[in-house]
Amino acid sequence: TIAVPDQSTTWALRELVVLHEIAHHLSPVEPAHGPEFTATFVELAGLVMGPEVGHVLRVVYAKEGVR
């Protein structure tokens, strides 16, 4: 049988968390959260969740000084 995760463990199944992990697989470079990873993550989020999400991530990252 397949167990359904309870609410205390479902954070790892959230869409952005899953996309974050996929971005690591698509850009396996150092530093792990460097510019290539960030660009990959933003692009994935935009493709999967919509261009608005990609735009919001770009704006937030720029405001925080993330490259």
C-alpha positions as CSV (number, residue, x, y, z in Angstrom):
1,T,0.0,0.0,0.0
2,I,1.0,3.6,-0.5
3,A,1.0,5.8,2.5
4,V,-0.4,9.3,2.1
5,P,2.0,11.8,3.8
6,D,0.5,13.8,6.6
7,Q,0.6,17.6,6.6
8,S,3.8,17.8,8.6
9,T,5.8,16.1,5.8
10,T,4.1,17.5,2.7
11,W,6.4,20.5,2.4
12,A,8.7,18.4,0.3
13,L,5.9,17.7,-2.2
14,R,5.2,21.4,-2.9
15,E,5.7,22.3,-6.5
16,L,8.5,24.9,-5.9
17,V,10.5,22.4,-3.8
18,V,10.2,19.7,-6.5
19,L,11.2,22.2,-9.1
20,H,14.2,23.3,-6.9
21,E,15.4,19.7,-6.8
22,I,14.9,19.2,-10.5
23,A,16.9,22.4,-11.1
24,H,19.8,20.8,-9.2
25,H,19.8,17.8,-11.5
26,L,19.7,20.0,-14.6
27,S,22.5,22.3,-13.4
28,P,24.9,20.1,-11.4
29,V,27.6,22.8,-10.9
30,E,29.2,24.6,-8.0
31,P,28.2,26.6,-6.2
32,A,25.1,24.6,-5.7
33,H,22.9,27.7,-5.6
34,G,24.9,29.9,-7.9
35,P,23.8,31.8,-11.0
36,E,23.4,28.8,-13.3
37,F,21.2,27.0,-10.8
38,T,19.2,30.2,-10.1
39,A,18.6,30.7,-13.9
40,T,17.5,27.1,-14.3
41,F,15.2,27.2,-11.3
42,V,13.6,30.5,-12.5
43,E,13.1,29.1,-16.0
44,L,11.6,25.9,-14.7
45,A,9.2,27.8,-12.4
46,G,8.1,30.0,-15.3
47,L,7.5,27.1,-17.6
48,V,5.7,24.9,-15.1
49,M,3.9,27.4,-12.9
50,G,3.5,30.2,-15.4
51,P,5.4,33.3,-16.6
52,E,4.1,35.4,-13.7
53,V,5.9,33.1,-11.2
54,G,9.1,33.3,-13.2
55,H,8.8,37.1,-13.2
56,V,8.2,37.3,-9.5
57,L,11.2,35.1,-8.7
58,R,13.4,37.2,-11.0
59,V,12.2,40.4,-9.2
60,V,12.7,39.0,-5.7
61,Y,16.1,37.6,-6.6
62,A,17.2,40.9,-8.1
63,K,16.0,42.8,-5.0
64,E,17.9,40.5,-2.8
65,G,21.1,40.7,-4.9
66,V,20.9,37.0,-6.1
67,R,22.6,36.5,-9.5
